[in-house]
Amino acid sequence: MSDLWAALCLVLVIEGLLLFVAPATWKQAVSQLLEQPDRALRVAGGVMMAAGLLALYWVRA
């Protein structure tokens, strides 16, 4: 369970780093995401989850 918390903390660090280093770029990316259809975002999210699960399997194997 502590590994899960560590992973979630790392996500927060990475997200915070992006906001800290390049806030204008982050705003631009978010505004572009708002223009995308829901289906495209769902597909992108599914691909990211699958890639994350495969990477996790590879790292933990």
Beta strands, then each sheet from edge to edge (+ up, - down):
end
